[in-house]
């Protein structure tokens, strides 16, 4: 019955729409509260008033979304807008960057984080988050590894599904749910040389085995929207790739939702060299199965003419429009278009949300090395907290912080000060040395009992358009580290970064290294808890740390070769100047406990395709620290 009412409503509405208004529903424009691409949308308000815009990104807060929604409701057909935003790891309360959070291996935690982000997003007037980003990547030169779940397809698939469940909940009309958008379909995590926006070239087998599983899992979990990738696949841009979008995604995988392009990906086809004009690009995209054009405005400008010339049929456009309108119906927008923006802003992370963000931050850190049990530190000694990131709140939040506020975040120093007496010195900038800062830091270190050095990447060094060819710590930070080590004081290295770094030198010098990513709003507090042993590290890497950048791309999931590695055999698969394996591989992560793993048994010697077997083992914590162990099979 409800289905019939919805269908009748949508078809009646569709029957009243001009081709221009239909193209309008497929047109996603950007507001100016954030800038996530090069092109801006001109005359946004006029287009909304005319019914030439179906959805808006980069506008949030109840007041700002309400102002635009009221314009849409005054348009001739009064069709409400959908508001979308890059809520990648939280909207107001920022939790660790996705790569960091994936190291918790805790899917329930990730689902709860996504749910918190959904509630905060919806309270900010949003209906749609551009997450989860599920692109598998084996190359930490690519800055966007920060946004994903690492190198493993199986784990990546579990995480993708958990996040979709967290965002969408059980009912989209529930004001605590938002539409998930799985991105970037497909293979965006494998650009050549790790350079963002670069070409991808891959076998169908690698697609199936390594790259597709997380997208597929997100679809199976009910994700309602998919975003195309910027790259081409087999020479055809993803946004015009009929095999990818229609045959595979809709046909084989049964995807029922709608497909949006990435930012200006339609008009970028001219740069790919696969479309001569914007209108030709629009035709190719629609033909391939795209429903909505992000910011290019090629659909809006091109579709009416394409229908008139017969290059595109109106039935094709209708199918896309019905998908978008159907989602608006499911969100309850036709019933109560102002439901999510009819209240005052609640801009502060609530205490409960901060608590969850702290739990997430605590579980995301990975203890890479802890020689002689240097960690945890006693609070009752003279501690020097040194480094350009030691007192940075902004860098603790990382890339893509949505409406997160650095003033509400805790830096390492904020966290340490709540637990112990600490002195602090910066030592250097992120990428520039400074003699005075260095001298100051060395002096503080010399007078301390123990030093905690917080080094790494600032927030702009990972995320979109942030690929690097040198993934070591910046030179000035290595200089600082050298001078601090020369004081002879016991020294813990805390690395904050959006990617696995090349830490071979640091590994050879520091007794203890804790990988702390960008941990979000509660990062500094969680870091202090782990450093001082109030909590034991839990994280296990979901992406390996290379010994040398020259090993990249790399993965633990290597296939066997005909000439397996043998250091003593010249004609075996190896490098002359570095081992093959990672310095810290996928799955690596220590804790303060010491675990004994018992024998492994299995309940059946056989397993049918698609079947299940259960594997048993006994795990014993031999130490006095409470700790968590994640078993990997
Ligand atoms: C990014 C997407 C993002 C979109 C909208 C693009 O540049 O690749 O991940 O969702 O912008 O901001």
Boltz pocket constraint, residues with backbone or C-beta under 6 A from the ligand:
constraints:
  - pocket:
      binder: B
      contacts: [[A, 36], [A, 37], [A, 57], [A, 86], [A, 130], [A, 183], [A, 262], [A, 263], [A, 464]]
      max_distance: 6.0
